[in-house]
Amino acid sequence: MPEPSRRCFALVPAAGVGERAQAGGPKQYAPLGARSVVAHTLAALVAVRTLEAVLVVLAPEDREFERHASAFEGPRAWVARCGGATRADSVANGLVELQRRGATETDWVLVHDAARCLLRPAWVEALMAACLDDDVGGLLALPLADTLKQAAPGEGGPRVAATVPRADKWLAQTPQMFRLGLLRRALAAAGPQVSDESSAVEALGLAPRLVPGDAENLKLTWPADFALAARLLETRR
């Protein structure tokens, strides 16, 4: 049998509207310092020279991307306007596009949130080093440090219903790295509402590898996240 491929591609689903961020439009195009959110994200991925290419999946009607990510260009910078109604749809469509451009079922795909714009190339390289010889693949994640509460409706708003043991609990991040064929099958079986790629792979009875990430690899979701990300960028300068 031929050796499995060690080629790696990045896939960035960026077809969402980011309503929770209240950014006045898609949050990936919100300004953060001198660049847009998505421009920071793509700059970090392109800096990983061992990636064959970086594919951004946009909504079919998107006409803003090039204005907000003008530096994303060259033979390793790929754009496809084939996004779907959900993240899972966009990723699945992106996998088809990668195959159309020459990727094979045994190539690795690293799916990364456009809104995780503080990504560092070293974190991507650590994930790749940990997963290239793994039978399943894996994801960046952080062991849960805070006490976890389960909520229930109550007088005046949510109230604590229970304290959930945090032992062996991890916070999932991205990138999440799986072979293209496995991920395509997993997403097709899981359906469009699956929340991340690892969940889809887990539903097949497989156990993705947890690779320690970094607390700075946060996802911009709420308005306050933008202020925090701006402060973190300032410390990097």
N, C-alpha and C positions, 0 to 999 in steps of 0.2 A: 504493500500500500504506500502511496506517496505521503511524504511528510505533510502534516497540516500547515496551512499558511501562517506566517508570522507577520503578514502585512496588517497595518492598522489604519482605519479611517475614523475621523470624527464626524458626528452628525449632531447638528444643533437645531432642534425644533424651535422655530421662532414665528409661529403663525397665530399666537394668542393675542388677546387684547389687554390683558393685565388689569382687569377692573378693580381688583382689591387694592392695587397700588395707588389708585387715584392720581395717576400721573398725567392726566389730560390727553391720553392716547396710549398706544401700546407701550408698555413699560420698557421694552427693550430699546426704544428710541428716546427715552428720557435722558436728559443731559446728566453727566456725572463727571465733574471736573471739566477737562478740555475735550472729552469724548462722550459719545453716547454709551449707554450701558452695553449694548451688543458689540460696539467697537472694542471695548475693553476685553470682553469675552473672547472675541475672535483673534485679537492680537496675541493673547496668551496661548491659544491653541495653535496658531500658525507658527509660533516660536518653538513648538515641539517638532524638531526636524525629522523625527522618526515616524511621524504621521504621514501617510501617503497623500492625503488631501483632507480638507475640512469642508463638509457640505452643510450649507444653511438651508433649511426648509421654511419657505415663506408661504403666506396665504396667497392664493391665486390672484387676488386683487391688489396685493401690496405694490405700491409705487413709491414708497418712502425709503426702502432699504439702502439703495445706493447713495442717497443723500446723507444718511446717518452712519454709513460705514464705508466711506470713500477709499480708505486704505486697504480694504479687503479686495485684493486683486492678485493676479498671477496664476500660474498653472496649478497650484495647490488650493486655490480659493474657488470653490464651486457654489453655485446658487441654483435652487430649483423652487419654482412657485407651484408646489404641489401639496401644500399643507391641507390638513383635514379639519373636521369639527372638533376633535379632541387631540390631546398630546399623543395618545397612542396611535391615532389615525395618521398624524403627521410623521411620526417615526416610521410606521409601516410603509407609508408612501415614500419616505426617504430611503428606506432599504431597497425598494424597487428601483429608485433612481440610481443608487450606488451600483446595483447590478447592471443597469443600463450603461453605466460608465465604465464597466469592466471589473467591478468587485465580484468576488466569488463567495459561495456559501461558507467556505472555511476561513475567509478573512475576518478579522476582528473589527467590531464597530464600537466606538466609544461615544455614547449618547450623553450630551451635556446640556444643562439648562442655560438658555441665553441669559437669564437673570442672575446666574452665579458669576458675576463679572469680576470678582476679586481672585479668580483662579490664577494659580501660579503654574508655570510649565513643570516645575519640579514635582508637583503633586500628580500631574498626569503621567510623568515618567515613572513615578513610584508605583502607580496603579498598573501600568503596562508591565513593569518588571515583575510584579507579583502575580499577574494573571496570564502572561504569555504561555506558560507551561501548565496552566490549570485546566482540568477537564471541563469545567463549567464556565468560568469567568468570575467577575466580581464587581465590586463598587467601592468607592470611597465612602466612609461612614465614620461617625464619632460615637464612642461609648457615652451613654446618657449619664450626665453628671448631676442634674437637678432632680429633686424629688418630684415624682410624677403624680398628678391628681386626676381622678376621673370626675367629671362634672355631671350635675343633674339640674333641671329647672327648679328654681326655688323663689322664695319671696325676695323681690328686689333684683333678681337676676340669677345667674348660675351660682350654684353652691357645691361644695365638695361632697361627692357621694362615696368616694373611696380613695385611698392612697394605693397606687399601683407599685409593686416592687420593681425597682429599677435594675436589679441584677440581670446581666446578659441582655440589656436593652441597648440598642444602637440607633442613632439618628442617621437616616440614609441621606447621602449627598450624591452629586454627580461629579465626574463622569461615571457611567455604569458601562462595563465592558463585557461584551458577549460576541460569540461568533455570529455572523450574519444569518446563516441558515437557522441556527437555533433560535435566535431572537425573532426572526420572521414567523417561525412556527409557534412560538410562545405567545406572541401578540395576537396571532390569528385565533388561537384557542381561548385566550383570556377575554377578548372583546375590547371595545373602544373605551370603556370607563376605567381600565386598570391604571393605577396611579403612577407606577414607574416600571421600568424594564425588569428590574429584579423581581418584582411581584409576579410578573407574567412568567418568568423562568421558574420561580418557586412553585407556581401552580402546576408545573409539569413534574413535580416531585424532586427537583434538583435543589442543591444548596449552594448559592453563590458565595464566593469568598468575600469577607469583610476586610477591607484594607484601610488602616487608620488614616483619616483625612486631617483637616485643620479647621479650627473654629472660624477662621476668616473666610472660609469657603461658603459664605452665607448666601441664601437666595433672597433677592429683593422681592418682597411680597407686600408689605405694608408701608405706608408713607414714612414711618420712622426708620425703616431700613435704609432709605436713601441717605439720610443724615449720617447714620452710622457708617455706611460704605464710604461716604465722602471723607469722614474723619480718618478711616483706616487708610485710604489712598494718600492722605496728607502725611501720615506717619511713614509710608513707604518712600515718599520723596525725601 
